[in-house]
């Protein structure tokens, strides 16, 4: 049914946009969709999120249920400290951290499809002075490389930068790609003057260990990190553990993400 509906909409859209009046009408539809918002209440906090499509609406609707451990992690951050949200997507957790903990947030997100919603969500929550967007991929070296995406949908995830494997260590199946700049965590501080984080939330679908590899001096200063790791992707899991232990961090909690091998790992400095 869903495939049929999409086919009907596609045919109608092509028909409408064949003339200038139809293009104006279609543009109005897009503009209206971009102004759709959903109010999300969590605790005592009200957040607003832009929901132009089903996926962004789903993310807003499941804010409190999809990853409760991520909310617990943010709730444990002391008021006013600095958070790096690496793989910020459309900014749900960046907004919550800034609203609930008054965090100074640096939101790293290289997806051109997610950046507009991320910026809109920051704006409609009046957090322009609390959240800084960094539209650059983090990796283990400085330079241009290919950013591969499995979806071009607003709010989409499952992408990779400079590699050809997914979050499970399997061959990455991309539908869209482009070259963009990447840099290490250390270079983000030294070259862009980004504030050193006290806390890091990282979810980048498979290259977490590469990013950690390029951030050794940064990790030695952080108080905590929440990082998504697939235990079955042994190269990622083992290298991640090595980097975090070498930085003096201790595993505090592992939170299952709905599968037997995918976890949010919460590391702390004791």
N, C-alpha and C positions, 0 to 999 in steps of 0.2 A: 504493500500500500504506500509506504514511504517513498519507494523508488518511483512508483507511478505518479505520485504527487509531484516529486521533483521534476519528472519529465514534462508534466503538464505545465508547471511554472516556467521551465526553461523555454518551452515552445511559445508560451504567451509573452515572455519577456523579449524574445527575439523578434516577435511580431510587433510589439509595442515600440521597440527602439529603432524601427526602420525609418521613422520620420522624426522631424524636429519636435513636434508636439508630444509624440510618445517619449522622446528622450527627456523632455522637461518633466513629464509625468513620472517617469522612472526615477529621475534625480530626486524628485520630491519624496518618493517612497523611501529611497536610500537615506535622505536627510531625516525623515521621520523615524526610521529604524535606529539611526544613530543617536536620537534623542530619547529613546526608550530607556527607562531606569528602573531598577528594582531596589527597594529599601531592605536592608538586612540588619536585624537587631541581634546583637550578641552581648550578653551581660547587660551592662548599662550603656552600651555604645551603639549608635546608629551609623550605618555606612550606606552609601549609595553606589551602585555599580551600573555601568552602561551595559545594556543587554540587547544588542541588535540582532542576535541569532540564537539558535537553540543551545549551542555550547556555552556561550557566555551566560545565558540564563540559567543553565544547569549548574555552572560553577557558583553562581550567586545563591541559588536555591539550596545547594548542598554545602554551603559555607561551614556550618557548624557540625556537619556529620561526616564529610568526606575524609578529612584528616584532623581529628580532634587532638592528636598528639602534637601537631604543628601549632595549634592554638595554645596548648599547654606550654609548649616551648616558648612562645612569644610572651605568654603571661608571666613566665619566670624571669624575663629580662628586667633588670632594674630600670626605673624611670629615667628617661633622658639619655640612655646610652646609644651607641652607634651600631646599626645592623646593616650588613650587606645581604641583600636578597638576590642571590645568584640564580638566575632562571626565574625571573619575577612574573613571567607570563603577563596577565592583564592587571596584576597588582593587588589581588585580594589580600595577601598577607602583608604586603608593604603598607597598604592603607590601614590594616588592623594594628600593626605595630606602631605606626605613627599616631593613630588615634588613641589606642589603649595605654601605650607605654611612653608616649611622647618621644619616640625614638627618632634619631636622625637616620634616615634610611637611604641607602644607595641601591637602586634597583637596576640590576644588570639584565638586559633583555635585547638580544640581537634580531628577533623576528620582526620584520617590517609589518606583518599582519597583526601582531599583538601590541606594537608600540602605540598605535593610535588609541586603542582602548585603555592601555596603561596610562597615557597622558590624560585622557578624558576622566578616568577614575580618580586620578590625583586632583584634577581641577574641580570636579563636582563635590569633592570632599574638602575643598579649600586647604590642601596640604602642599601647595607649591613650595613653601619654605621649609618643609620637613622631609620631602622625598625628592631625590635627585635621580633622574633617568640617565643611565649610561648605556647607550645603544651599541655596545661593543661586546663581542664574544670573549670570554676568558678561556685561556688554554695554557700550555706550558712554554710558549714562545711568542715572540712578537712577529707579526707579519700578516699578509693576506692569505686567506684560505677559503675553501668552499663551505658554505653553510647549507646543509641538506635538511629538508623538511618532509615529513610524512603527511602533512596537511596544510592547506592554505586557508583554513577556516579561522575566523576571529576566535581567539581563545584556544587555538590548537596547541598541542604539545608534541613530544616525541620528535626531536630534531637532534642534529649532531654537527659539530664544527671541526673540520680538518680530518675527520675519520670516516670510516665506512661501516661502522658497527652500531647496533642499537643498545638499549639499556640492558639487554640480556646477553650482549656479546655476540649476537648473530648479525648476519649481513643486513645492512640498513636498506630499506626499501623506500626510496624518496620519490616524491611527486613534483618537487620544486626545489631549485637550488640557485644560489648566487654567491659570488665572491664578496667577502667583507673582511674587515680588519679584526684581528684578535691580538690579545696580549696577556701577560701573566698578571696575577694578583699583585705581585711586587711592582710591576711596571705601571699598574693602575695608580698606585700610590706615588711612585717616583716621577712618572711622566704626566699624569693628569691631576696630581695633587689631591687625589681622593682620600678622605679621612680614613685612617686605619680603623678597622672594625673591632669592636669588643665582642660581637656576636655575628655568626654567619648562618644563614639558611641557604642550603644548596640543593637544587634539583635540576640537573641538566641532562638526564636521560642517557647516561653511559660514560661520559668523559670526566666524571667527578675526580678520578685519580689523576688525570692529566692536569686539572686545575690546581689540585693540591700540590702536585709536583712543582708548579711554578709559584708557590706561595709559602715557602718554608719560613721565611722571616716573619711573614704576616701571621702564620699559625702560632708562632711562639708567643704572640701577644694577645690572642683571643681568649676570652673567658669560656666560650661555649660554641658548639657548632651542631646544627641539625643537618644531616646529610642522607640522601636516599641512596641505598646500596642494594644490589642484587647479590645475595650470597652465592648463587650458582655461577655468577660471572666471577670466577676465582681470581683472575688477574686484577680486576677492579677491587674486589673485596680485600685481597691481601695487601695490595699497594696502599689502599686507603688506610687500613689499620696501621701499617708501618709509618706513614706520614703523620698520622694523628698521635700515635704513641711517641714518636720522635719529637713532636712539638710539646710533649708533656701533658697531653690530654688523656682522660680516662673515660671509657665507655660507661655511661650512666644508665641508659635504657635503650632497648630495641623495640620498636613498635611495628607490628605487622601491617602491611598495606593491602591486605586482602588476598595475597597469594602466599604460598609456603616459603618463598625465597626473597621477596621484596620487602625491605624494611626501611623505616626512618631510624637512623642511628643518632642518638643524642649523646654527645661527648662534652665533658666539662673539665675545667681545670680545678683541681682540689688544692 
